[in-house]
């Protein structure tokens, strides 16, 4: 079994895979100065050039929590759409991504106040909350054509907490 250690999720380290959704950096005040708007945090991409009927949708996912160490052998990607995961609780979750099946995966640990947006076509692990209830708002592509490719590693990986 191959081993990975989690690393903190930052915009710089996650950039090859997607966007970090958090309330850091530049903002503008709205609502009579009582609210910070961190504007346009993710690049949503639903491949209109592939299928003009693709559109954005918001779904709610409720995933079973996992624990570290966590073993996995499955990654997937969505060639027709980006996919944003916005936790509905303030709990960290695990994000596994890869540049492709021939590349080693990376494991990021959110800080409990971050969501992610995976770029279209990014290889990633399944939704992996680390606490109950595992509730997420998900913004992704809605359409009639298939939008899922899966790959199983011949030997599983195990993700451990930071060394």
C-alpha positions in Angstrom: 0.0 0.0 0.0 1.3 3.5 -0.9 1.3 6.3 1.7 0.3 9.9 1.5 0.4 12.6 4.2 -2.1 15.4 4.2 -1.0 18.9 3.6 -2.8 22.1 4.4 -5.1 23.5 1.7 -3.8 26.8 0.3 -4.7 28.6 -2.9 -1.1 28.3 -4.2 -0.7 24.6 -3.6 -4.2 23.8 -4.9 -4.0 26.0 -8.0 -3.2 23.2 -10.5 -6.4 21.4 -9.5 -8.9 24.2 -8.7 -9.9 27.1 -6.5 -10.0 27.4 -2.7 -13.2 29.0 -1.5 -12.7 31.0 1.6 -13.1 34.4 3.1 -9.5 35.6 2.8 -7.9 38.3 0.7 -9.5 41.2 -1.0 -13.2 42.0 -0.4 -15.6 44.8 -0.6 -18.2 45.8 2.0 -21.9 45.4 1.2 -25.1 45.5 3.1 -24.5 48.8 4.7 -21.0 47.9 5.6 -22.0 44.8 7.6 -20.9 42.1 5.2 -17.6 41.3 3.4 -18.1 40.2 -0.2 -15.1 38.0 -1.4 -16.0 38.3 -5.0 -15.8 35.7 -7.8 -13.8 33.1 -6.0 -14.2 30.2 -8.5 -14.1 29.6 -12.2 -17.2 27.7 -13.0 -16.9 25.8 -16.3 -19.7 23.7 -17.7 -18.3 23.1 -21.2 -20.9 24.9 -23.4 -18.6 24.2 -26.4 -19.2 20.4 -25.8 -22.9 20.6 -25.0 -24.9 23.9 -25.1 -27.5 22.3 -22.8 -25.0 22.0 -19.9 -25.9 24.3 -17.0 -25.0 25.0 -13.4 -27.0 23.4 -10.7 -26.8 23.3 -6.9 -27.2 19.9 -5.2 -26.9 18.8 -1.6 -24.6 15.9 -0.8 -24.7 14.0 2.5 -21.6 11.7 2.7 -20.6 9.2 5.3 -17.6 10.5 7.4 -14.3 8.8 7.1 -11.3 8.8 9.5 -7.5 9.0 9.0 -5.7 6.9 8.1 -8.0 6.6 5.0 -7.4 4.0 2.3 -8.6 4.6 -1.3 -8.0 3.2 -4.8 -10.6 5.2 -6.8 -10.3 8.6 -8.4 -12.7 10.2 -10.9 -13.1 13.3 -13.1 -15.8 15.2 -14.8 -14.9 16.2 -18.4 -17.9 18.5 -18.9 -17.9 20.5 -15.7 -16.2 22.0 -12.7 -17.4 20.9 -9.3 -17.5 23.0 -6.2 -17.9 21.6 -2.7 -19.1 24.0 0.0 -19.3 22.4 3.4 -22.5 23.3 5.4 -20.7 22.8 8.7 -17.4 24.1 10.0 -15.6 20.8 9.9 -12.4 20.0 8.0 -12.6 17.5 5.1 -10.1 15.6 3.0 -9.5 16.5 -0.6 -7.6 14.1 -2.8 -6.5 15.2 -6.3 -4.1 14.1 -9.0 -2.8 15.5 -12.3 -3.8 12.1 -13.8 -3.8 8.4 -13.1 -0.1 8.1 -14.0 0.8 10.8 -11.4 0.8 10.3 -7.6 -2.2 11.8 -5.9 -2.0 14.6 -3.3 -4.1 14.9 -0.1 -5.2 18.2 1.2 -6.9 18.9 4.5 -9.2 21.9 4.7 -9.2 24.0 7.8 -13.0 23.9 8.5 -13.6 27.3 6.9 -12.8 26.4 3.3 -14.6 24.9 0.3 -13.1 23.9 -3.0 -13.9 24.2 -6.7 -12.3 21.5 -8.9 -11.5 22.6 -12.4 -13.2 20.7 -15.2 -11.4 17.5 -15.9 -9.5 17.4 -12.6 -8.9 13.9 -11.2 -10.1 13.7 -7.6 -11.1 11.3 -4.9 -14.6 10.9 -3.6 -16.2 13.4 -1.2 -14.4 12.6 2.1 -15.8 14.4 5.2 -14.1 13.7 8.5 -17.1 14.5 10.7 -20.8 14.0 10.8 -23.1 15.1 9.2 -20.9 15.3 6.0 -23.3 17.9 4.5 -22.2 19.9 1.4 -23.7 22.2 -1.1 -22.3 21.2 -4.5 -22.3 23.5 -7.6 -21.7 21.4 -10.7 -22.8 20.7 -14.2 -26.3 19.5 -14.9 -26.9 17.9 -18.3 -28.1 14.8 -20.1 -24.7 13.4 -21.3 -22.3 11.3 -19.2 -19.9 13.4 -17.2 -17.9 10.8 -15.2 -14.7 8.9 -15.8 -13.3 6.7 -13.1 -9.9 5.1 -12.5 -8.9 2.5 -9.9 -5.3 2.3 -8.8 -3.9 -1.3 -8.9 -2.5 -0.8 -5.4 -4.5 1.4 -2.9 -3.1 4.5 -1.3 -3.4 5.3 2.4 -3.7 8.9 3.6 -2.3 9.7 7.1 -2.5 12.9 9.2 0.5 15.3 8.8 3.8 13.7 9.8 
